[in-house]
Amino acid sequence: MNGSSYTPGQWTALSCNGLVALLEPAAGDEPALELWQIAGDGGSFLDGLSVLARPGLAVLPSFVLAVRGQDGTTNVAVRGPARVEVLTDDGTELIDGTGVSTWTERVLHVVHRLTVRVPDGASTPWLPLIGGLVRAAALTVPTQSDLTGSDDPTVGRAAGAVPPEPVPVVDAEADLVDAVPASTTAPHAAALDGEPAGAPATVAEPVELTREVPDDREPDGVGAASAGAGPDSRTFDGPSREQPTQVLTRIVEPAMVGAGASAEVPGPAAGTHVAGHHDGADDASFTIMSSTLADLREGLPVWDGRPAPTPDPVRVTDARLVLSTGLVVALDRPVLIGRAPQAMRLGSRDLPRLVAVPSPQQDISRTHAEVRLVGDDVLVTDLDSTNGVYLLAAGLGARRLHPGEPTALAASETVDLGDGVTFTVERGT
């Protein structure tokens, strides 16, 4: 299988834009459609998890959710009997949700193949799937590129990318000259054919058009203001309304008419008032008395002098946990650390981030400690772990935290969870 594939079944499988999900039939179609919308909008792993956890723990359906983030990491959450097979640089890792009350969550850095399946799914042939919503018993998305798009560079290419056919080059001037009949004469053809280049251009005298208007009504479109127009209010010939039947092929440039040609356009006679122009000097409506201006000022609202309320600045933090395992976790929401952490309570706003750490000697409890950011303080809480949580400070030795009591973590302190797993807090400059 070189691309994404699935086997038909009863569960709902989804693959779109880096989001892979498998939902049991009891979940219905609404969560799958919401996940499809989130994937299309480029939503995060937390957005998808919020949709699945919305009904509450009592009716939480079995599911698999995997989302590849912009930083290249893949978050995986599994609840119920479904199973996830992840092929990484270290081999194949199996993730399932059996034995937990909520779900199992993992953060993976390099994923070569991700396969989700139902344990009792029928052995049916694998069918290709580029992306979409299908009824399936298993879904596989191989390689990192399949989580964000197709490996085939031709998939999704716009149809317009096909190179256009070459268009022959045609001499436009020659075609236009040949298209005009010999009897067609342009207005300035004489200047091109027979007259010398320096001959003065002849400008036709304007022709006054008159119209008889009955005495009992005014001319059409003329108001009372036009009745007193001067003797120069004449109407000149406008352009012809007839559409040309032939294409004019030659355009007379100004230089071809001749340097001595000075075509004068008649303008309005001296002293004639042009409609629409106003200099504002002889109209009393533009004058405001000082007493009127004072009355206007008194009517304006008076500022009482109290400062306007300003919103509190939004605090942006970039505090993060740096684990000895190499994992870096942002403190944008509470973090639960343990061998197999579980979200015991679902908050009204933020779901905790579950971080699993290795513990070969079982020194670390399943849900060992909680780390959260409150104001500018990073608080660490021992969640009644078996072997405890220790703070290590230079020159002070190890100090065990009281279970259930949040403790502020200094920048120079290191938290020891056991089995060689430690973490510190870093802040951006």
C-alpha positions in Angstrom: 0.0 0.0 0.0 1.6 3.2 -1.2 -1.2 5.6 -0.1 -4.0 5.9 2.4 -6.3 2.9 2.5 -9.2 1.5 4.5 -11.2 -1.6 5.0 -15.0 -1.4 5.0 -16.7 -1.8 8.4 -19.3 -0.3 10.8 -17.2 2.4 12.4 -16.8 5.9 11.0 -13.3 6.7 9.7 -12.1 10.2 8.8 -8.9 11.4 7.1 -8.5 15.1 6.1 -5.7 17.7 6.3 -3.6 15.9 9.0 -6.5 14.7 11.1 -7.3 11.0 11.4 -10.2 9.7 13.4 -12.2 6.4 14.0 -15.5 6.6 15.9 -17.8 3.8 17.1 -21.3 3.6 15.6 -22.9 4.7 18.8 -21.2 8.1 18.5 -23.5 9.0 15.6 -22.6 11.2 12.6 -22.6 14.6 14.3 -19.2 14.3 15.9 -17.6 13.1 12.7 -19.1 16.0 10.7 -17.7 18.4 13.4 -14.3 16.8 13.2 -14.4 17.2 9.4 -15.1 20.9 9.8 -12.3 21.3 12.3 -9.9 19.5 9.9 -10.9 21.7 7.1 -10.4 24.8 9.2 -6.9 23.6 10.3 -8.0 23.1 13.9 -5.8 21.6 16.7 -5.8 18.4 18.6 -7.5 20.1 21.5 -10.3 21.3 19.3 -11.0 17.7 18.1 -10.7 16.3 21.6 -13.2 18.9 22.9 -15.8 17.7 20.4 -15.4 14.1 21.4 -15.5 14.8 25.2 -18.5 17.2 25.0 -21.1 14.6 26.0 -19.3 13.8 29.3 -17.6 10.8 30.7 -20.8 8.8 31.3 -21.6 8.6 27.6 -18.2 9.2 26.1 -17.9 7.1 22.9 -15.0 4.9 21.9 -12.7 6.7 19.5 -9.3 7.2 18.0 -8.1 10.7 17.3 -4.7 11.6 15.7 -3.7 15.1 14.7 -0.4 16.2 13.2 0.5 19.7 14.4 2.4 22.4 12.6 5.6 21.6 14.6 5.7 18.1 13.2 4.5 16.3 16.3 1.5 13.9 16.2 -0.9 13.8 19.2 -2.8 10.5 19.5 -5.8 9.8 21.9 -7.4 6.3 22.1 -10.5 5.3 24.1 -12.2 1.9 24.1 -11.3 -1.3 22.2 -9.8 0.4 19.1 -6.1 0.1 18.6 -3.4 2.3 17.0 -0.2 1.0 15.4 2.4 3.7 15.0 5.6 3.1 13.0 8.4 5.4 14.2 12.1 5.5 14.1 12.2 3.2 17.2 9.9 0.6 15.7 6.2 -0.1 16.0 4.3 1.2 19.0 0.9 -0.1 20.0 -1.6 2.3 21.7 -5.0 1.3 23.0 -7.5 2.6 25.5 -8.2 -0.6 27.5 -7.9 -0.4 31.3 -8.4 3.4 31.6 -11.4 5.3 32.6 -11.0 8.1 30.1 -8.5 7.8 27.2 -4.8 7.1 26.5 -2.8 10.0 25.0 0.6 10.0 23.3 2.8 12.7 21.8 4.9 11.3 18.8 7.6 13.2 17.0 8.3 11.1 13.9 5.5 9.0 12.3 6.2 6.9 9.3 2.9 5.0 9.3 -0.3 5.2 11.4 -2.9 2.5 11.3 -6.1 2.5 13.3 -8.3 -0.6 13.5 -11.1 -2.3 15.3 -10.0 -5.6 16.9 -12.9 -7.7 15.6 -13.0 -6.1 12.1 -13.6 -8.5 9.2 -10.7 -9.3 6.9 -11.7 -7.4 3.8 -9.6 -6.0 1.0 -7.9 -2.6 1.5 -9.4 0.1 -0.6 -7.7 3.3 -1.6 -8.7 6.6 0.1 -7.4 10.0 -0.7 -9.5 11.7 2.0 -13.0 11.8 3.3 -15.6 10.1 5.6 -16.2 6.4 5.2 -17.6 3.4 7.1 -14.6 1.4 8.0 -13.0 -1.2 10.3 -9.4 0.0 9.7 -7.6 3.0 8.3 -4.0 3.4 7.5 -2.1 6.6 6.6 1.5 5.8 5.7 4.4 8.3 5.7 4.4 11.8 7.2 3.3 13.5 4.0 0.1 11.5 4.0 -0.9 13.2 7.3 -0.9 16.5 5.6 -1.4 15.7 1.9 -0.8 13.3 -0.9 2.6 12.0 -1.9 1.7 12.3 -5.5 2.7 15.8 -6.7 0.0 15.7 -9.3 -2.8 15.3 -6.8 -4.7 18.5 -6.2 -2.9 20.4 -9.0 -5.2 23.0 -10.6 -6.5 22.3 -14.0 -5.1 25.6 -15.1 -1.6 24.3 -14.7 -1.7 22.6 -18.1 0.4 24.6 -20.4 -1.7 26.4 -23.1 -1.4 25.7 -26.7 0.9 28.1 -28.6 -1.0 30.9 -30.3 0.3 32.1 -33.7 1.6 35.6 -33.9 -0.4 37.7 -36.4 0.5 41.1 -37.8 -2.5 43.1 -36.4 -1.8 46.2 -38.5 -1.7 44.3 -41.8 -4.9 42.5 -41.0 -6.7 45.7 -40.1 -5.6 47.5 -43.3 -6.8 44.6 -45.4 -10.1 44.4 -43.7 -11.1 48.0 -44.6 -12.7 48.5 -48.1 -11.1 51.0 -50.5 -14.1 53.2 -50.4 -13.8 53.8 -46.7 -12.3 57.2 -46.0 -11.1 58.3 -42.5 -11.6 61.9 -41.4 -7.9 62.6 -41.7 -7.1 60.4 -44.6 -6.1 63.4 -46.7 -3.4 64.3 -44.2 -1.9 60.9 -44.7 -2.3 60.5 -48.4 -2.2 63.8 -50.2 -1.6 66.8 -47.9 1.8 67.8 -46.8 2.7 67.2 -43.2 2.8 70.9 -42.3 -0.6 71.8 -43.7 -2.9 73.5 -41.1 -5.8 71.5 -39.9 -9.3 72.9 -40.7 -11.7 73.1 -37.9 -15.4 73.2 -38.7 -17.3 76.2 -37.4 -19.8 75.3 -34.7 -23.4 75.0 -35.8 -26.1 76.4 -33.6 -29.1 74.1 -33.3 -32.4 75.7 -32.5 -35.8 74.3 -31.7 -39.2 75.9 -31.6 -40.7 75.7 -28.2 -44.4 76.6 -27.6 -44.8 79.8 -25.5 -46.9 77.9 -22.8 -44.1 75.6 -21.6 -40.4 75.6 -21.0 -37.9 73.5 -23.1 -37.4 69.9 -22.0 -34.9 69.4 -19.2 -34.4 73.2 -18.7 -35.3 74.8 -15.3 -36.1 78.3 -14.3 -32.4 78.9 -13.7 -31.7 78.5 -17.4 -34.2 81.0 -18.5 -31.7 83.8 -18.0 -28.8 82.2 -19.8 -26.7 84.5 -21.9 -26.5 84.6 -25.7 -23.6 82.2 -25.6 -25.7 79.3 -24.4 -25.5 77.4 -27.6 -25.7 73.6 -28.3 -22.9 72.2 -30.4 -22.8 69.1 -32.5 -22.1 66.0 -30.4 -20.8 62.7 -31.6 -22.9 60.7 -33.9 -25.1 58.1 -32.4 -24.7 55.8 -35.4 -22.5 52.8 -34.7 -19.6 52.5 -37.2 -19.9 49.6 -39.7 -16.2 49.4 -40.5 -13.1 49.3 -38.4 -10.8 52.3 -38.7 -7.3 51.0 -39.3 -5.3 54.3 -39.2 -5.1 56.6 -36.2 -3.8 60.1 -36.9 -1.0 61.0 -34.4 -0.8 64.7 -33.3 2.6 65.0 -35.0 1.2 63.9 -38.3 -1.2 66.9 -38.5 1.6 69.3 -38.5 3.3 71.6 -36.0 1.5 74.6 -37.3 -1.9 73.2 -36.8 -3.7 74.9 -33.9 -7.2 73.8 -33.6 -9.0 76.2 -31.3 -12.0 74.9 -29.4 -14.5 77.6 -28.7 -15.0 78.2 -25.0 -17.6 80.2 -23.1 -17.7 83.9 -23.7 -16.1 86.3 -21.3 -18.2 87.0 -18.3 -20.4 84.0 -18.8 -21.2 82.2 -15.5 -20.6 78.4 -15.7 -23.3 76.3 -14.0 -22.1 74.3 -11.1 -19.1 76.6 -10.1 -19.3 78.6 -6.9 -16.6 80.7 -5.3 -18.6 81.2 -2.1 -18.0 84.9 -2.0 -21.5 86.2 -2.7 -23.6 83.6 -0.8 -24.6 84.5 2.8 -25.5 80.9 3.6 -21.8 80.2 4.0 -21.3 82.8 6.7 -21.6 81.8 10.4 -21.8 84.6 13.0 -19.6 84.4 16.1 -22.6 84.3 18.4 -24.0 81.3 16.6 -20.6 79.5 16.8 -20.5 80.2 20.6 -24.0 78.6 20.9 -22.8 75.6 19.0 -19.9 75.1 21.3 -22.1 75.4 24.4 -24.3 72.6 23.1 -21.4 70.1 22.8 -21.0 67.5 25.5 -18.5 68.4 28.3 -15.8 65.8 29.2 -15.8 65.2 33.0 -12.1 64.8 33.1 -12.1 61.2 34.3 -9.7 58.9 32.4 -11.4 56.4 30.0 -11.2 52.8 31.1 -8.7 50.7 29.3 -8.7 46.9 29.1 -6.2 45.0 31.1 -3.3 43.8 29.0 -3.5 40.2 27.9 -0.7 38.2 29.4 1.1 36.1 26.9 3.4 33.4 28.3 5.8 31.1 26.6 6.7 29.0 29.7 7.4 25.4 28.8 8.5 22.1 30.4 11.7 20.6 29.3 11.8 16.9 30.2 15.0 14.8 30.5 13.4 12.5 27.8 13.8 15.3 25.3 10.2 16.3 25.2 9.3 20.0 25.4 5.7 20.7 26.5 4.1 24.2 26.4 2.3 25.3 29.5 -0.7 26.8 27.7 -2.9 24.5 29.7 -2.6 22.1 32.7 -0.2 19.2 32.2 -0.6 15.8 33.7 2.6 13.7 33.8 2.8 10.0 34.6 3.4 6.5 33.3 0.0 6.4 31.6 -1.8 9.7 32.7 -5.6 9.9 32.7 -7.8 13.0 32.8 -9.8 12.3 35.9 -11.9 15.5 35.6 -13.0 17.4 32.6 -12.7 21.2 33.2 -15.3 23.6 31.9 -12.7 25.4 29.7 -9.3 23.7 29.4 -8.7 20.0 29.0 -5.4 18.9 30.6 -2.5 17.9 28.4 -1.5 14.2 29.1 2.3 13.5 28.9 3.4 9.9 29.2 7.0 9.2 30.4 8.8 5.9 30.5 9.2 4.1 33.9 10.8 0.7 33.5 10.9 0.1 37.3 7.3 1.3 37.8 8.6 4.1 40.1 6.3 6.6 38.4 2.6 6.4 39.0 0.1 6.3 36.2 -0.9 9.9 36.9 2.0 11.1 39.0 2.0 15.0 39.0 0.2 18.0 37.7 1.9 21.2 36.4 0.0 24.4 35.7 0.7 28.1 35.2 -1.1 30.4 37.6 -0.3 34.0 36.9 3.5 34.2 36.7 4.0 31.1 38.9 4.5 27.5 37.8 2.8 25.2 40.3 3.7 21.6 40.7 1.3 19.2 42.6 1.9 15.6 43.7 -1.2 13.7 42.8 -0.9 11.2 45.6 1.8 9.3 43.8 3.4 6.2 45.3 7.0 7.4 45.4 6.5 11.1 45.6 7.7 14.2 43.7 11.0 15.8 44.7 12.4 19.3 44.1 16.2 19.5 43.6 18.0 22.8 44.2 21.7 23.5 44.0 23.2 23.3 47.5 19.8 22.5 49.2 19.4 18.8 48.4 16.1 17.1 47.6 12.8 18.2 49.1 9.7 16.0 48.8 6.4 17.8 48.1 3.3 17.3 50.2 0.7 15.3 48.2 -2.2 17.5 46.9 -0.5 20.8 47.8 0.5 23.0 44.9 4.1 24.3 45.2 5.7 27.1 43.2 8.7 26.0 41.2 11.7 28.3 41.0 13.6 28.8 37.8 16.7 27.1 39.2 14.9 24.0 40.6 14.5 20.6 39.0 11.6 18.3 39.5 12.4 14.6 40.0 9.6 12.1 39.3 11.7 8.9 39.7 13.2 6.4 37.3 15.6 9.1 36.1 12.8 11.3 34.7 13.2 15.0 35.6 12.0 18.2 34.2 12.7 22.0 34.5 10.8 25.1 33.4 12.1 27.4 30.8 10.8 30.9 29.9 11.3 32.9 26.8 13.4 36.0 26.8 
